[in-house]
Amino acid sequence: MAKQTNVLAFDFGASGGRAVLAGCDGKKIVLKEVHRFSNDPVMVNESMYWDVLRLFYEIKQGLILAKQECNIDSIGIDTWGVDFALLDKDGRIMENPVHYRDKRTDGMLQESLKIIDKKLFYEVTGNQFMEINTVFQL
């Protein structure tokens, strides 16, 4: 009989998150949601940020709850892929990441197309043309 492998997956969506335990014995995968939580952005001085301290707390809660179920062999985190955190030379977060729903990217698509041709832009980035994408935040 194959040893069961247990993976804890965190999914951070725009307004909620969850921790799901996936067990696989080589023949069958069994999923169990062990933790669900809200993921609410924080407004500071008219800018919208991810609440990374709250998310870190929720990761710890998910770990505690999953550990009560079984040993964990691996952990993965999936997020909305357009946002980012700036790190210093020691790998520390310099500030809370700005949320993709923040209005700082309003109008950036049209501004970018004044500088670079739409076809070339797509060839270089491979991105769809949505102001929430990372390139427009940068």
N, CA, C and O atoms as a GROMACS GRO file, in nm:
protein
  552
    1MET      N    1   0.084  -0.118   0.000
    1MET     CA    2   0.000   0.000   0.000
    1MET      C    3   0.088   0.125   0.000
    1MET      O    4   0.182   0.135   0.079
    2ALA      N    5   0.057   0.220  -0.089
    2ALA     CA    6   0.134   0.344  -0.100
    2ALA      C    7   0.107   0.435   0.018
    2ALA      O    8  -0.004   0.440   0.071
    3LYS      N    9   0.211   0.507   0.059
    3LYS     CA   10   0.198   0.605   0.166
    3LYS      C   11   0.112   0.720   0.116
    3LYS      O   12   0.126   0.762   0.001
    4GLN      N   13   0.024   0.771   0.198
    4GLN     CA   14  -0.058   0.885   0.160
    4GLN      C   15   0.026   1.012   0.169
    4GLN      O   16   0.099   1.032   0.266
    5THR      N   17   0.013   1.095   0.068
    5THR     CA   18   0.077   1.227   0.067
    5THR      C   19  -0.030   1.331   0.093
    5THR      O   20  -0.138   1.326   0.034
    6ASN      N   21  -0.001   1.426   0.183
    6ASN     CA   22  -0.097   1.529   0.219
    6ASN      C   23  -0.042   1.667   0.186
    6ASN      O   24   0.066   1.705   0.231
    7VAL      N   25  -0.118   1.741   0.106
    7VAL     CA   26  -0.079   1.875   0.065
    7VAL      C   27  -0.183   1.973   0.118
    7VAL      O   28  -0.303   1.950   0.106
    8LEU      N   29  -0.135   2.082   0.176
    8LEU     CA   30  -0.223   2.187   0.222
    8LEU      C   31  -0.215   2.302   0.121
    8LEU      O   32  -0.108   2.358   0.099
    9ALA      N   33  -0.328   2.335   0.060
    9ALA     CA   34  -0.333   2.441  -0.041
    9ALA      C   35  -0.412   2.559   0.011
    9ALA      O   36  -0.525   2.544   0.059
   10PHE      N   37  -0.353   2.676   0.002
   10PHE     CA   38  -0.422   2.800   0.037
   10PHE      C   39  -0.461   2.870  -0.092
   10PHE      O   40  -0.379   2.883  -0.183
   11ASP      N   41  -0.585   2.916  -0.099
   11ASP     CA   42  -0.635   2.990  -0.214
   11ASP      C   43  -0.680   3.126  -0.166
   11ASP      O   44  -0.775   3.136  -0.088
   12PHE      N   45  -0.612   3.232  -0.211
   12PHE     CA   46  -0.649   3.368  -0.174
   12PHE      C   47  -0.720   3.432  -0.291
   12PHE      O   48  -0.658   3.463  -0.393
   13GLY      N   49  -0.849   3.454  -0.276
   13GLY     CA   50  -0.927   3.521  -0.379
   13GLY      C   51  -0.943   3.668  -0.346
   13GLY      O   52  -0.891   3.715  -0.245
   14ALA      N   53  -1.014   3.740  -0.430
   14ALA     CA   54  -1.030   3.884  -0.414
   14ALA      C   55  -1.105   3.922  -0.287
   14ALA      O   56  -1.080   4.028  -0.231
   15SER      N   57  -1.195   3.837  -0.240
   15SER     CA   58  -1.271   3.872  -0.120
   15SER      C   59  -1.274   3.761  -0.016
   15SER      O   60  -1.329   3.780   0.092
   16GLY      N   61  -1.216   3.647  -0.046
   16GLY     CA   62  -1.215   3.537   0.051
   16GLY      C   63  -1.101   3.442   0.025
   16GLY      O   64  -1.039   3.443  -0.081
   17GLY      N   65  -1.076   3.360   0.122
   17GLY     CA   66  -0.970   3.261   0.109
   17GLY      C   67  -1.010   3.132   0.177
   17GLY      O   68  -1.107   3.127   0.252
   18ARG      N   69  -0.933   3.028   0.150
   18ARG     CA   70  -0.959   2.900   0.214
   18ARG      C   71  -0.832   2.816   0.215
   18ARG      O   72  -0.739   2.838   0.138
   19ALA      N   73  -0.832   2.721   0.307
   19ALA     CA   74  -0.725   2.623   0.316
   19ALA      C   75  -0.788   2.487   0.290
   19ALA      O   76  -0.884   2.448   0.357
   20VAL      N   77  -0.733   2.415   0.193
   20VAL     CA   78  -0.787   2.285   0.154
   20VAL      C   79  -0.677   2.181   0.169
   20VAL      O   80  -0.565   2.199   0.122
   21LEU      N   81  -0.711   2.074   0.236
   21LEU     CA   82  -0.619   1.962   0.254
   21LEU      C   83  -0.648   1.860   0.145
   21LEU      O   84  -0.762   1.817   0.128
   22ALA      N   85  -0.544   1.822   0.071
   22ALA     CA   86  -0.559   1.723  -0.036
   22ALA      C   87  -0.474   1.602   0.001
   22ALA      O   88  -0.352   1.612   0.015
   23GLY      N   89  -0.539   1.488   0.016
   23GLY     CA   90  -0.468   1.364   0.045
   23GLY      C   91  -0.471   1.273  -0.077
   23GLY      O   92  -0.575   1.257  -0.141
   24CYS      N   93  -0.357   1.213  -0.108
   24CYS     CA   94  -0.349   1.123  -0.223
   24CYS      C   95  -0.276   0.996  -0.181
   24CYS      O   96  -0.166   1.001  -0.126
   25ASP      N   97  -0.339   0.881  -0.207
   25ASP     CA   98  -0.278   0.752  -0.173
   25ASP      C   99  -0.219   0.682  -0.296
   25ASP      O  100  -0.183   0.565  -0.290
   26GLY      N  101  -0.210   0.755  -0.407
   26GLY     CA  102  -0.160   0.698  -0.531
   26GLY      C  103  -0.270   0.655  -0.625
   26GLY      O  104  -0.246   0.634  -0.744
   27LYS      N  105  -0.391   0.642  -0.574
   27LYS     CA  106  -0.505   0.602  -0.656
   27LYS      C  107  -0.618   0.704  -0.652
   27LYS      O  108  -0.692   0.721  -0.749
   28LYS      N  109  -0.632   0.770  -0.539
   28LYS     CA  110  -0.746   0.858  -0.520
   28LYS      C  111  -0.701   0.984  -0.446
   28LYS      O  112  -0.618   0.978  -0.355
   29ILE      N  113  -0.757   1.098  -0.487
   29ILE     CA  114  -0.733   1.224  -0.418
   29ILE      C  115  -0.859   1.261  -0.342
   29ILE      O  116  -0.969   1.260  -0.396
   30VAL      N  117  -0.841   1.293  -0.215
   30VAL     CA  118  -0.953   1.335  -0.131
   30VAL      C  119  -0.927   1.478  -0.085
   30VAL      O  120  -0.820   1.508  -0.031
   31LEU      N  121  -1.024   1.567  -0.107
   31LEU     CA  122  -1.012   1.707  -0.068
   31LEU      C  123  -1.099   1.736   0.053
   31LEU      O  124  -1.212   1.687   0.063
   32LYS      N  125  -1.045   1.817   0.144
   32LYS     CA  126  -1.123   1.859   0.261
   32LYS      C  127  -1.089   2.003   0.292
   32LYS      O  128  -0.974   2.037   0.318
   33GLU      N  129  -1.191   2.089   0.288
   33GLU     CA  130  -1.170   2.228   0.327
   33GLU      C  131  -1.157   2.233   0.479
   33GLU      O  132  -1.246   2.187   0.551
   34VAL      N  133  -1.047   2.287   0.528
   34VAL     CA  134  -1.024   2.291   0.673
   34VAL      C  135  -1.039   2.432   0.730
   34VAL      O  136  -1.053   2.448   0.851
   35HIS      N  137  -1.037   2.534   0.644
   35HIS     CA  138  -1.047   2.671   0.693
   35HIS      C  139  -1.096   2.762   0.582
   35HIS      O  140  -1.050   2.752   0.468
   36ARG      N  141  -1.188   2.852   0.615
   36ARG     CA  142  -1.238   2.953   0.520
   36ARG      C  143  -1.237   3.087   0.592
   36ARG      O  144  -1.266   3.093   0.712
   37PHE      N  145  -1.203   3.193   0.521
   37PHE     CA  146  -1.190   3.324   0.585
   37PHE      C  147  -1.216   3.435   0.483
   37PHE      O  148  -1.204   3.415   0.362
   38SER      N  149  -1.250   3.552   0.534
   38SER     CA  150  -1.268   3.667   0.444
   38SER      C  151  -1.132   3.726   0.412
   38SER      O  152  -1.036   3.712   0.489
   39ASN      N  153  -1.123   3.792   0.300
   39ASN     CA  154  -1.001   3.859   0.257
   39ASN      C  155  -1.040   4.000   0.217
   39ASN      O  156  -1.069   4.028   0.101
   40ASP      N  157  -1.041   4.086   0.316
   40ASP     CA  158  -1.090   4.222   0.294
   40ASP      C  159  -0.975   4.320   0.276
   40ASP      O  160  -0.884   4.325   0.360
   41PRO      N  161  -0.978   4.399   0.168
   41PRO     CA  162  -0.874   4.500   0.151
   41PRO      C  163  -0.887   4.609   0.256
   41PRO      O  164  -0.992   4.625   0.319
   42VAL      N  165  -0.779   4.683   0.275
   42VAL     CA  166  -0.774   4.791   0.374
   42VAL      C  167  -0.750   4.922   0.302
   42VAL      O  168  -0.659   4.932   0.219
   43MET      N  169  -0.830   5.023   0.333
   43MET     CA  170  -0.811   5.157   0.274
   43MET      C  171  -0.725   5.240   0.369
   43MET      O  172  -0.754   5.253   0.488
   44VAL      N  173  -0.616   5.298   0.313
   44VAL     CA  174  -0.530   5.389   0.388
   44VAL      C  175  -0.497   5.506   0.295
   44VAL      O  176  -0.441   5.488   0.188
   45ASN      N  177  -0.534   5.627   0.339
   45ASN     CA  178  -0.506   5.748   0.260
   45ASN      C  179  -0.549   5.733   0.114
   45ASN      O  180  -0.473   5.764   0.023
   46GLU      N  181  -0.669   5.686   0.092
   46GLU     CA  182  -0.731   5.671  -0.039
   46GLU      C  183  -0.666   5.565  -0.128
   46GLU      O  184  -0.692   5.560  -0.248
   47SER      N  185  -0.582   5.479  -0.070
   47SER     CA  186  -0.525   5.366  -0.144
   47SER      C  187  -0.574   5.237  -0.082
   47SER      O  188  -0.593   5.227   0.039
   48MET      N  189  -0.596   5.137  -0.168
   48MET     CA  190  -0.645   5.007  -0.124
   48MET      C  191  -0.529   4.908  -0.120
   48MET      O  192  -0.457   4.891  -0.218
   49TYR      N  193  -0.513   4.841  -0.005
   49TYR     CA  194  -0.404   4.748   0.017
   49TYR      C  195  -0.455   4.610   0.056
   49TYR      O  196  -0.565   4.596   0.109
   50TRP      N  197  -0.373   4.508   0.028
   50TRP     CA  198  -0.396   4.375   0.083
   50TRP      C  199  -0.360   4.381   0.231
   50TRP      O  200  -0.263   4.448   0.268
   51ASP      N  201  -0.435   4.313   0.315
   51ASP     CA  202  -0.406   4.309   0.459
   51ASP      C  203  -0.316   4.188   0.486
   51ASP      O  204  -0.364   4.083   0.530
   52VAL      N  205  -0.186   4.204   0.460
   52VAL     CA  206  -0.095   4.090   0.467
   52VAL      C  207  -0.081   4.033   0.608
   52VAL      O  208  -0.058   3.913   0.625
   53LEU      N  209  -0.093   4.117   0.709
   53LEU     CA  210  -0.084   4.065   0.846
   53LEU      C  211  -0.204   3.974   0.877
   53LEU      O  212  -0.188   3.869   0.940
   54ARG      N  213  -0.320   4.013   0.832
   54ARG     CA  214  -0.439   3.929   0.850
   54ARG      C  215  -0.425   3.798   0.773
   54ARG      O  216  -0.459   3.692   0.824
   55LEU      N  217  -0.374   3.806   0.650
   55LEU     CA  218  -0.357   3.685   0.569
   55LEU      C  219  -0.254   3.591   0.632
   55LEU      O  220  -0.271   3.469   0.627
   56PHE      N  221  -0.149   3.647   0.690
   56PHE     CA  222  -0.050   3.565   0.760
   56PHE      C  223  -0.116   3.494   0.879
   56PHE      O  224  -0.090   3.376   0.903
   57TYR      N  225  -0.200   3.565   0.952
   57TYR     CA  226  -0.276   3.504   1.062
   57TYR      C  227  -0.361   3.389   1.010
   57TYR      O  228  -0.364   3.282   1.072
   58GLU      N  229  -0.430   3.408   0.899
   58GLU     CA  230  -0.517   3.304   0.844
   58GLU      C  231  -0.437   3.184   0.796
   58GLU      O  232  -0.484   3.070   0.807
   59ILE      N  233  -0.318   3.206   0.743
   59ILE     CA  234  -0.231   3.094   0.706
   59ILE      C  235  -0.198   3.012   0.830
   59ILE      O  236  -0.203   2.889   0.826
   60LYS      N  237  -0.164   3.078   0.938
   60LYS     CA  238  -0.132   3.007   1.062
   60LYS      C  239  -0.253   2.928   1.114
   60LYS      O  240  -0.238   2.817   1.163
   61GLN      N  241  -0.373   2.987   1.103
   61GLN     CA  242  -0.493   2.915   1.146
   61GLN      C  243  -0.516   2.791   1.061
   61GLN      O  244  -0.550   2.685   1.113
   62GLY      N  245  -0.498   2.805   0.931
   62GLY     CA  246  -0.512   2.691   0.840
   62GLY      C  247  -0.412   2.581   0.871
   62GLY      O  248  -0.446   2.463   0.868
   63LEU      N  249  -0.290   2.619   0.902
   63LEU     CA  250  -0.187   2.520   0.939
   63LEU      C  251  -0.226   2.445   1.066
   63LEU      O  252  -0.213   2.323   1.074
   64ILE      N  253  -0.273   2.518   1.166
   64ILE     CA  254  -0.314   2.456   1.292
   64ILE      C  255  -0.427   2.356   1.269
   64ILE      O  256  -0.423   2.243   1.318
   65LEU      N  257  -0.528   2.398   1.193
   65LEU     CA  258  -0.643   2.311   1.168
   65LEU      C  259  -0.605   2.189   1.084
   65LEU      O  260  -0.652   2.078   1.110
   66ALA      N  261  -0.521   2.209   0.984
   66ALA     CA  262  -0.479   2.096   0.900
   66ALA      C  263  -0.395   1.997   0.978
   66ALA      O  264  -0.407   1.876   0.959
   67LYS      N  265  -0.310   2.048   1.064
   67LYS     CA  266  -0.223   1.961   1.144
   67LYS      C  267  -0.306   1.872   1.237
   67LYS      O  268  -0.262   1.762   1.272
   68GLN      N  269  -0.422   1.917   1.277
   68GLN     CA  270  -0.512   1.835   1.359
   68GLN      C  271  -0.567   1.716   1.280
   68GLN      O  272  -0.611   1.617   1.339
   69GLU      N  273  -0.566   1.727   1.147
   69GLU     CA  274  -0.617   1.621   1.060
   69GLU      C  275  -0.510   1.518   1.025
   69GLU      O  276  -0.538   1.398   1.022
   70CYS      N  277  -0.387   1.563   0.999
   70CYS     CA  278  -0.282   1.473   0.952
   70CYS      C  279  -0.148   1.547   0.947
   70CYS      O  280  -0.142   1.667   0.971
   71ASN      N  281  -0.042   1.473   0.916
   71ASN     CA  282   0.087   1.535   0.888
   71ASN      C  283   0.081   1.598   0.749
   71ASN      O  284   0.018   1.543   0.658
   72ILE      N  285   0.146   1.710   0.733
   72ILE     CA  286   0.144   1.783   0.606
   72ILE      C  287   0.278   1.763   0.537
   72ILE      O  288   0.384   1.790   0.595
   73ASP      N  289   0.274   1.716   0.413
   73ASP     CA  290   0.397   1.693   0.337
   73ASP      C  291   0.439   1.813   0.253
   73ASP      O  292   0.558   1.828   0.223
   74SER      N  293   0.344   1.897   0.217
   74SER     CA  294   0.375   2.009   0.130
   74SER      C  295   0.268   2.116   0.146
   74SER      O  296   0.154   2.086   0.183
   75ILE      N  297   0.306   2.241   0.118
   75ILE     CA  298   0.214   2.354   0.126
   75ILE      C  299   0.225   2.435  -0.002
   75ILE      O  300   0.335   2.456  -0.054
   76GLY      N  301   0.111   2.480  -0.053
   76GLY     CA  302   0.110   2.568  -0.170
   76GLY      C  303   0.015   2.684  -0.146
   76GLY      O  304  -0.082   2.672  -0.072
   77ILE      N  305   0.044   2.796  -0.210
   77ILE     CA  306  -0.042   2.914  -0.200
   77ILE      C  307  -0.071   2.965  -0.340
   77ILE      O  308   0.019   2.986  -0.420
   78ASP      N  309  -0.200   2.985  -0.368
   78ASP     CA  310  -0.245   3.038  -0.495
   78ASP      C  311  -0.310   3.173  -0.467
   78ASP      O  312  -0.393   3.184  -0.377
   79THR      N  313  -0.274   3.274  -0.545
   79THR     CA  314  -0.329   3.408  -0.524
   79THR      C  315  -0.378   3.465  -0.655
   79THR      O  316  -0.355   3.409  -0.762
   80TRP      N  317  -0.446   3.577  -0.644
   80TRP     CA  318  -0.481   3.653  -0.762
   80TRP      C  319  -0.349   3.703  -0.818
   80TRP      O  320  -0.276   3.775  -0.749
   81GLY      N  321  -0.315   3.668  -0.938
   81GLY     CA  322  -0.180   3.681  -0.989
   81GLY      C  323  -0.136   3.815  -1.041
   81GLY      O  324  -0.031   3.822  -1.105
   82VAL      N  325  -0.208   3.922  -1.018
   82VAL     CA  326  -0.166   4.050  -1.074
   82VAL      C  327  -0.096   4.140  -0.972
   82VAL      O  328  -0.035   4.239  -1.012
   83ASP      N  329  -0.105   4.109  -0.846
   83ASP     CA  330  -0.046   4.194  -0.743
   83ASP      C  331   0.089   4.139  -0.698
   83ASP      O  332   0.124   4.025  -0.728
   84PHE      N  333   0.163   4.222  -0.628
   84PHE     CA  334   0.298   4.185  -0.589
   84PHE      C  335   0.336   4.263  -0.464
   84PHE      O  336   0.275   4.365  -0.431
   85ALA      N  337   0.438   4.214  -0.396
   85ALA     CA  338   0.495   4.285  -0.281
   85ALA      C  339   0.638   4.323  -0.316
   85ALA      O  340   0.710   4.245  -0.378
   86LEU      N  341   0.677   4.441  -0.276
   86LEU     CA  342   0.815   4.484  -0.294
   86LEU      C  343   0.894   4.439  -0.171
   86LEU      O  344   0.854   4.463  -0.057
   87LEU      N  345   1.008   4.374  -0.197
   87LEU     CA  346   1.092   4.323  -0.090
   87LEU      C  347   1.224   4.400  -0.085
   87LEU      O  348   1.273   4.446  -0.188
   88ASP      N  349   1.281   4.413   0.035
   88ASP     CA  350   1.412   4.475   0.045
   88ASP      C  351   1.521   4.371   0.020
   88ASP      O  352   1.489   4.255  -0.008
   89LYS      N  353   1.646   4.409   0.030
   89LYS     CA  354   1.758   4.318  -0.001
   89LYS      C  355   1.764   4.198   0.091
   89LYS      O  356   1.828   4.098   0.058
   90ASP      N  357   1.696   4.205   0.207
   90ASP     CA  358   1.693   4.093   0.301
   90ASP      C  359   1.566   4.010   0.289
   90ASP      O  360   1.544   3.919   0.369
   91GLY      N  361   1.482   4.040   0.189
   91GLY     CA  362   1.360   3.963   0.166
   91GLY      C  363   1.242   4.005   0.251
   91GLY      O  364   1.143   3.932   0.258
   92ARG      N  365   1.249   4.121   0.315
   92ARG     CA  366   1.138   4.169   0.398
   92ARG      C  367   1.045   4.256   0.315
   92ARG      O  368   1.089   4.332   0.229
   93ILE      N  369   0.916   4.244   0.341
   93ILE     CA  370   0.817   4.326   0.271
   93ILE      C  371   0.837   4.472   0.312
   93ILE      O  372   0.844   4.505   0.430
   94MET      N  373   0.847   4.559   0.212
   94MET     CA  374   0.870   4.700   0.237
   94MET      C  375   0.742   4.774   0.275
   94MET      O  376   0.746   4.870   0.352
   95GLU      N  377   0.628   4.730   0.222
   95GLU     CA  378   0.498   4.788   0.257
   95GLU      C  379   0.390   4.688   0.217
   95GLU      O  380   0.416   4.595   0.141
   96ASN      N  381   0.271   4.709   0.268
   96ASN     CA  382   0.161   4.623   0.226
   96ASN      C  383   0.143   4.636   0.075
   96ASN      O  384   0.150   4.746   0.021
   97PRO      N  385   0.121   4.524   0.006
   97PRO     CA  386   0.097   4.531  -0.139
   97PRO      C  387  -0.032   4.606  -0.170
   97PRO      O  388  -0.133   4.592  -0.101
   98VAL      N  389  -0.027   4.688  -0.275
   98VAL     CA  390  -0.146   4.759  -0.320
   98VAL      C  391  -0.238   4.659  -0.389
   98VAL      O  392  -0.192   4.573  -0.464
   99HIS      N  393  -0.365   4.671  -0.362
   99HIS     CA  394  -0.467   4.580  -0.415
   99HIS      C  395  -0.495   4.613  -0.562
   99HIS      O  396  -0.495   4.729  -0.601
  100TYR      N  397  -0.519   4.509  -0.642
  100TYR     CA  398  -0.546   4.530  -0.785
  100TYR      C  399  -0.671   4.613  -0.810
  100TYR      O  400  -0.687   4.670  -0.918
  101ARG      N  401  -0.760   4.620  -0.712
  101ARG     CA  402  -0.881   4.701  -0.728
  101ARG      C  403  -0.858   4.848  -0.695
  101ARG      O  404  -0.950   4.930  -0.706
  102ASP      N  405  -0.737   4.883  -0.654
  102ASP     CA  406  -0.705   5.023  -0.625
  102ASP      C  407  -0.717   5.105  -0.754
  102ASP      O  408  -0.692   5.054  -0.863
  103LYS      N  409  -0.755   5.230  -0.739
  103LYS     CA  410  -0.779   5.313  -0.858
  103LYS      C  411  -0.652   5.371  -0.919
  103LYS      O  412  -0.661   5.449  -1.014
  104ARG      N  413  -0.535   5.337  -0.868
  104ARG     CA  414  -0.411   5.395  -0.922
  104ARG      C  415  -0.383   5.354  -1.066
  104ARG      O  416  -0.307   5.421  -1.136
  105THR      N  417  -0.445   5.245  -1.112
  105THR     CA  418  -0.422   5.202  -1.251
  105THR      C  419  -0.527   5.257  -1.348
  105THR      O  420  -0.520   5.230  -1.468
  106ASP      N  421  -0.623   5.334  -1.297
  106ASP     CA  422  -0.725   5.391  -1.386
  106ASP      C  423  -0.657   5.474  -1.494
  106ASP      O  424  -0.580   5.564  -1.464
  107GLY      N  425  -0.686   5.444  -1.620
  107GLY     CA  426  -0.632   5.519  -1.732
  107GLY      C  427  -0.494   5.474  -1.779
  107GLY      O  428  -0.444   5.525  -1.879
  108MET      N  429  -0.430   5.380  -1.709
  108MET     CA  430  -0.294   5.339  -1.743
  108MET      C  431  -0.286   5.260  -1.873
  108MET      O  432  -0.184   5.265  -1.942
  109LEU      N  433  -0.391   5.187  -1.908
  109LEU     CA  434  -0.391   5.115  -2.035
  109LEU      C  435  -0.376   5.214  -2.151
  109LEU      O  436  -0.290   5.196  -2.238
  110GLN      N  437  -0.458   5.317  -2.152
  110GLN     CA  438  -0.452   5.415  -2.260
  110GLN      C  439  -0.320   5.492  -2.259
  110GLN      O  440  -0.265   5.522  -2.365
  111GLU      N  441  -0.268   5.523  -2.140
  111GLU     CA  442  -0.138   5.591  -2.131
  111GLU      C  443  -0.027   5.504  -2.188
  111GLU      O  444   0.062   5.554  -2.257
  112SER      N  445  -0.031   5.374  -2.160
  112SER     CA  446   0.072   5.281  -2.209
  112SER      C  447   0.069   5.272  -2.361
  112SER      O  448   0.174   5.265  -2.425
  113LEU      N  449  -0.051   5.272  -2.418
  113LEU     CA  450  -0.063   5.259  -2.563
  113LEU      C  451  -0.018   5.385  -2.637
  113LEU      O  452  -0.005   5.384  -2.759
  114LYS      N  453   0.004   5.494  -2.564
  114LYS     CA  454   0.064   5.614  -2.624
  114LYS      C  455   0.214   5.594  -2.644
  114LYS      O  456   0.277   5.660  -2.726
  115ILE      N  457   0.271   5.501  -2.566
  115ILE     CA  458   0.416   5.478  -2.567
  115ILE      C  459   0.454   5.356  -2.652
  115ILE      O  460   0.558   5.356  -2.717
  116ILE      N  461   0.370   5.254  -2.650
  116ILE     CA  462   0.404   5.129  -2.718
  116ILE      C  463   0.283   5.080  -2.797
  116ILE      O  464   0.169   5.087  -2.750
  117ASP      N  465   0.308   5.031  -2.916
  117ASP     CA  466   0.205   4.977  -3.004
  117ASP      C  467   0.135   4.858  -2.938
  117ASP      O  468   0.200   4.776  -2.873
  118LYS      N  469   0.004   4.848  -2.955
  118LYS     CA  470  -0.074   4.742  -2.891
  118LYS      C  471  -0.025   4.602  -2.930
  118LYS      O  472  -0.018   4.513  -2.845
  119LYS      N  473   0.007   4.581  -3.057
  119LYS     CA  474   0.056   4.450  -3.103
  119LYS      C  475   0.189   4.414  -3.037
  119LYS      O  476   0.207   4.302  -2.990
  120LEU      N  477   0.282   4.510  -3.034
  120LEU     CA  478   0.412   4.487  -2.970
  120LEU      C  479   0.396   4.466  -2.820
  120LEU      O  480   0.462   4.381  -2.760
  121PHE      N  481   0.308   4.544  -2.761
  121PHE     CA  482   0.280   4.531  -2.617
  121PHE      C  483   0.240   4.388  -2.584
  121PHE      O  484   0.290   4.328  -2.489
  122TYR      N  485   0.148   4.334  -2.665
  122TYR     CA  486   0.103   4.196  -2.642
  122TYR      C  487   0.216   4.096  -2.668
  122TYR      O  488   0.230   3.999  -2.593
  123GLU      N  489   0.294   4.118  -2.772
  123GLU     CA  490   0.405   4.026  -2.802
  123GLU      C  491   0.506   4.022  -2.688
  123GLU      O  492   0.562   3.916  -2.658
  124VAL      N  493   0.530   4.135  -2.624
  124VAL     CA  494   0.628   4.143  -2.515
  124VAL      C  495   0.572   4.086  -2.384
  124VAL      O  496   0.642   4.013  -2.314
  125THR      N  497   0.447   4.119  -2.352
  125THR     CA  498   0.391   4.080  -2.222
  125THR      C  499   0.308   3.953  -2.226
  125THR      O  500   0.307   3.877  -2.129
  126GLY      N  501   0.239   3.927  -2.337
  126GLY     CA  502   0.148   3.814  -2.344
  126GLY      C  503   0.022   3.833  -2.260
  126GLY      O  504  -0.055   3.739  -2.242
  127ASN      N  505   0.002   3.954  -2.210
  127ASN     CA  506  -0.113   3.983  -2.124
  127ASN      C  507  -0.234   4.030  -2.202
  127ASN      O  508  -0.222   4.089  -2.309
  128GLN      N  509  -0.350   4.003  -2.144
  128GLN     CA  510  -0.471   4.064  -2.196
  128GLN      C  511  -0.469   4.211  -2.155
  128GLN      O  512  -0.395   4.249  -2.064
  129PHE      N  513  -0.548   4.293  -2.221
  129PHE     CA  514  -0.548   4.436  -2.194
  129PHE      C  515  -0.652   4.470  -2.087
  129PHE      O  516  -0.767   4.503  -2.117
  130MET      N  517  -0.608   4.461  -1.962
  130MET     CA  518  -0.690   4.496  -1.846
  130MET      C  519  -0.605   4.580  -1.752
  130MET      O  520  -0.491   4.545  -1.723
  131GLU      N  521  -0.660   4.691  -1.706
  131GLU     CA  522  -0.582   4.783  -1.623
  131GLU      C  523  -0.538   4.723  -1.489
  131GLU      O  524  -0.450   4.778  -1.424
  132ILE      N  525  -0.597   4.612  -1.448
  132ILE     CA  526  -0.557   4.551  -1.322
  132ILE      C  527  -0.426   4.474  -1.333
  132ILE      O  528  -0.368   4.438  -1.230
  133ASN      N  529  -0.379   4.446  -1.454
  133ASN     CA  530  -0.258   4.365  -1.470
  133ASN      C  531  -0.135   4.436  -1.416
  133ASN      O  532  -0.127   4.559  -1.414
  134THR      N  533  -0.039   4.357  -1.372
  134THR     CA  534   0.082   4.405  -1.306
  134THR      C  535   0.154   4.511  -1.388
  134THR      O  536   0.201   4.610  -1.332
  135VAL      N  537   0.163   4.492  -1.517
  135VAL     CA  538   0.237   4.586  -1.601
  135VAL      C  539   0.183   4.729  -1.586
  135VAL      O  540   0.260   4.825  -1.594
  136PHE      N  541   0.055   4.744  -1.566
  136PHE     CA  542  -0.004   4.878  -1.552
  136PHE      C  543   0.017   4.933  -1.411
  136PHE      O  544   0.013   5.054  -1.391
  137GLN      N  545   0.040   4.845  -1.315
  137GLN     CA  546   0.073   4.891  -1.180
  137GLN      C  547   0.218   4.941  -1.176
  137GLN      O  548   0.248   5.040  -1.110
  138LEU      N  549   0.305   4.871  -1.248
  138LEU     CA  550   0.446   4.912  -1.250
  138LEU      C  551   0.464   5.044  -1.322
  138LEU      O  552   0.576   5.094  -1.334
   0.00000   0.00000   0.00000
